[in-house]
Amino acid sequence: MNARLSANCPGPDIALDGHSTRTKMKDSQTRNGQAAVRRSRLTPDEVAPIGAYGAKANWPMGFQLYQRGAPADGVFIVLEGHVVLRNKIKIGRGFVPVIATTGQTFGSEGLSPNSHYVTDAGASEETKTMFLSGSQFRAFVRERPAQTIPLLSQIMSERAYLLEKLHELAALNVDQRLMSTLTHLSTDHSFTTADGRLKLENTHHRLLCEMVGATRESIALALSRLVSAGIAERKGMTFLIEPGSLTSTFGENGNGNGNGNGDSTVPISREMSR
């Protein structure tokens, strides 16, 4: 065992190590002097000790892991691929609060007693996950408390991300919400090219609509404005975007009052009901 973990007072050392490691993993963008929440990830070294308590599984593309309202238990960690969490609004339409990618968690509702899942969860590509049941999670916390810290920190960072997204839905216009969503997608390798540019194909438009909380027409107009502004490049039905240009533009226009250079703020309920 590491000498630092076996010391009489391990708390400060553990906290310092965890803080320095996860600080390197976190990325933040600035919005008028305020740091926006960016979702961190568990590193392979942080996931490794959880493996003794969790169950790994492979899911084919399109497989639904669970449905909204089903009894929830434990928490999932994405090892490969990504899982889309979706709420149905009406037939053929939904809202995607988040996409869980490698090193991120989902289904943490199951850590609360007598809980139910609040979204559907589906693998949008071949995906590998690790499931930690409620009882196994408690055993992990009891037997390896120091190694539990990264997992708990990850879950809390994802909660902060969701709170930030609620703010965006209430305060930002469609163009600004789109740029924020594109910035988050640019951290997932399945949406980027070899040179790091974000690649959006026609098949991604529905997902963008559901993540931004806007109609297909609004998304098409917003993407066209990005092309006109020189932020995006269009090749047929594919859009190529340099992530760095999104961050700088969002920092200039994302003042959160709905008066940026795009459409005025439209409540998500009204936008999605069109």
Residue pairs with C-beta under 8 A, 6 or more apart in sequence:
4 10
4 13
4 14
4 17
5 13
5 14
5 146
7 13
10 146
14 146
14 149
15 149
18 149
18 150
18 153
21 43
21 46
21 150
22 40
22 150
22 153
25 40
25 41
25 43
26 38
26 40
26 157
27 38
27 187
28 35
28 36
28 37
28 38
29 35
29 36
29 38
29 183
29 247
29 250
29 251
30 36
30 251
31 250
31 251
31 254
31 255
31 256
32 251
32 254
32 255
32 256
36 164
36 180
37 157
37 160
37 161
37 163
37 164
38 161
38 184
38 187
39 104
39 157
39 158
39 161
39 184
39 187
40 153
40 154
40 157
41 101
41 102
41 103
41 104
41 154
42 77
42 103
42 104
42 105
42 150
42 151
42 154
43 103
43 150
46 147
46 150
46 151
47 77
47 79
47 103
47 130
49 144
49 147
50 77
50 130
50 132
50 140
50 147
50 151
51 130
53 132
53 136
53 137
53 139
53 140
54 77
54 130
54 131
54 132
54 136
55 130
55 131
55 133
56 79
56 128
56 129
56 130
56 131
57 128
57 129
57 130
57 131
58 126
58 127
58 128
59 65
59 81
59 123
59 126
59 127
59 128
59 129
60 123
60 126
61 123
61 124
61 125
61 126
61 127
62 122
62 123
62 124
63 122
63 123
63 127
64 120
64 121
64 122
65 76
65 83
65 107
65 121
65 122
65 123
65 129
66 72
66 107
66 117
66 120
66 121
67 117
67 120
68 87
68 88
68 116
68 117
68 118
68 119
68 120
69 116
69 117
70 116
70 117
71 115
71 116
71 117
72 107
72 109
72 110
72 112
72 115
72 116
72 117
73 110
73 133
73 134
74 107
74 110
74 111
74 131
74 132
74 133
74 134
74 136
74 137
75 105
75 106
75 107
75 108
75 110
75 111
75 131
75 132
75 137
75 151
75 155
76 83
76 100
76 105
76 106
76 107
76 121
76 129
76 130
76 131
76 132
77 103
77 104
77 105
77 129
77 130
77 131
77 132
77 151
78 100
78 101
78 102
78 103
78 104
78 105
78 106
78 127
78 128
78 129
79 102
79 128
79 129
79 130
80 102
80 126
80 127
80 128
81 101
81 102
81 123
81 124
81 125
81 126
81 127
81 128
81 190
82 99
82 100
82 101
82 102
82 123
82 124
82 125
82 127
82 188
82 190
83 99
83 100
83 106
83 121
83 122
83 123
83 124
83 127
83 129
84 96
84 99
84 121
84 122
84 123
84 124
84 207
85 96
85 97
85 98
85 99
85 100
85 106
85 119
85 120
85 121
86 94
86 95
86 96
86 119
86 120
86 121
86 122
86 210
87 94
87 95
87 96
87 97
87 118
87 119
87 120
88 94
88 120
89 95
89 272
90 273
93 210
93 272
94 210
95 210
95 213
95 268
95 272
96 207
96 210
96 211
97 119
97 162
97 165
98 106
98 158
98 161
98 162
98 165
99 124
99 185
99 188
99 211
100 106
101 187
101 188
101 190
103 154
104 154
104 158
105 151
105 154
105 155
105 158
106 121
107 117
107 121
108 155
108 158
109 115
109 116
109 117
109 118
110 117
110 133
110 134
111 134
111 137
111 155
124 207
125 190
132 140
140 147
140 148
140 151
141 148
167 256
168 176
168 177
168 180
169 177
169 213
169 268
170 267
171 256
171 257
171 258
171 265
172 180
172 254
172 256
172 258
172 260
172 265
173 258
173 260
173 262
173 263
173 264
173 265
173 266
174 212
174 214
174 218
174 219
174 222
174 262
174 263
174 266
174 271
175 222
175 225
175 253
175 260
175 261
175 262
175 263
176 250
176 253
176 254
176 260
176 262
177 212
177 213
177 214
178 208
178 212
178 214
178 219
178 222
178 223
178 226
179 226
179 246
179 249
179 250
179 253
179 254
180 250
180 254
181 208
181 211
181 212
182 198
182 200
182 241
182 243
182 246
183 243
183 246
183 247
183 250
185 191
185 198
186 192
186 196
186 198
186 241
186 243
186 246
191 198
191 199
191 200
191 204
192 198
192 199
193 199
193 240
196 242
196 243
197 240
197 241
197 242
197 243
198 239
198 240
198 241
198 242
198 243
198 246
199 238
199 239
199 240
200 208
200 223
200 238
200 239
200 240
200 241
201 237
201 238
202 237
202 238
205 216
205 219
205 220
206 216
208 219
209 215
209 216
209 218
209 219
212 218
212 219
213 268
213 271
213 272
214 222
214 266
214 271
214 272
215 271
215 272
215 274
218 263
218 266
218 271
222 262
222 263
223 232
223 234
223 239
225 262
226 232
226 239
226 241
227 233
227 234
227 239
229 249
230 245
231 241
231 242
231 245
231 246
231 249
232 239
232 240
232 241
233 239
233 240
233 241
234 240
253 260
253 261
253 262
254 260
258 264
258 265
